[in-house]
């Protein structure tokens, strides 16, 4: 569970800092339902840009922002449905859109879920401590952003091979940026840097997304409820949710699948990863190009016992799809194939990991032979706004993207997707994946053998975390009352 022990002396200093900086903290219920946000806050947001370093933007940590760059209010969940002309399958594939969060990615919410419980209990003192955000990309951006909004000093850690856009933005927002060796699959190097910082004597707190249960809770409560709202709106008579699929990364978003399985007990949850680093699928290793998903370990917060399938996507698939979706010849070809022009105009909302999620949803639908009446959901962590440099690199590396390239990408990497590199997990196979946690978390990161056993055998281990929303919301409301700005 998330530790909610109070530290009154630190909390007093935190309240004073929040009062000075005019910080009001949103509750989980307000992130689920922005109609509960005070009118005073909504009025203030009319003059605030989506990415502005303004504390009011804490209230834009929701899937329901109006899709505009500045001054937007709130509406329904931002999502797209991908038609058969694009996916090649009869099953309906629905994707939620992460671009309209501050920082352009939903990871700002996961970071909030990790930081705020420690802030409103006084465990983290923003007047003396630095918040450390180890990440393969978007999470450290979200953490640095949340830290700036909450008047905390931050240290962002990410691999040196991540996109240029991430580093350029972080240099303006984070107090310190540390680039570790390698690419998105080099998570061990990030963890090593965290241990180095712990031994440095600095007053800091590390918010490791791969082990923080605030990441679990935010996605279960906020992302899961957003999916629930979309499905209530979209499911037609006779239709049902068959599956949800997520590239694992920190294993935060897959916890939304846990909530969906509670609502649709017959639905399946799939975890996807890069074929070039197939840790879950075949205890493998390597390096890949699907930015934002970490590998070579099983995250501590992955509820593997509730995962029905693992699969791998060749990283050439999303690299081809981002060209197909964004280059002029690619968009033209898709329209010729019957993809609605209005949807083609929105394909820039799909980043690299989003393209991998879509490919995974197609593979899942093909594996189970789902068709009309069946629905699969996934999400788009971020958009191409964070990867323009990658398109330029691909052009420099491979030449201009032609009509012939577009046809090849569409037929090979969408219509031609197969059920290769897919495993439906039996009970022993789930336990095999779960047991891989031991080598990272017990041997290297200080977790205990007893707790790794509890994760598997204790019936309420995960539901105890899911049930903490009301208690944390009460602490947030008490904190805001002490600050006295509402």
Beta strands, then each sheet from edge to edge (+ up, - down):
strand 1: 79-82
strand 2: 92-97
strand 3: 130-134
strand 4: 153-159
strand 5: 176-180
strand 6: 204-206
strand 7: 240-247
strand 8: 268-274
strand 9: 309-313
strand 10: 374-380
strand 11: 422-424
sheet 1: 1+ 2- 10- 7- 8- 9- 11+
sheet 2: 5+ 4+ 3+ 6+
end
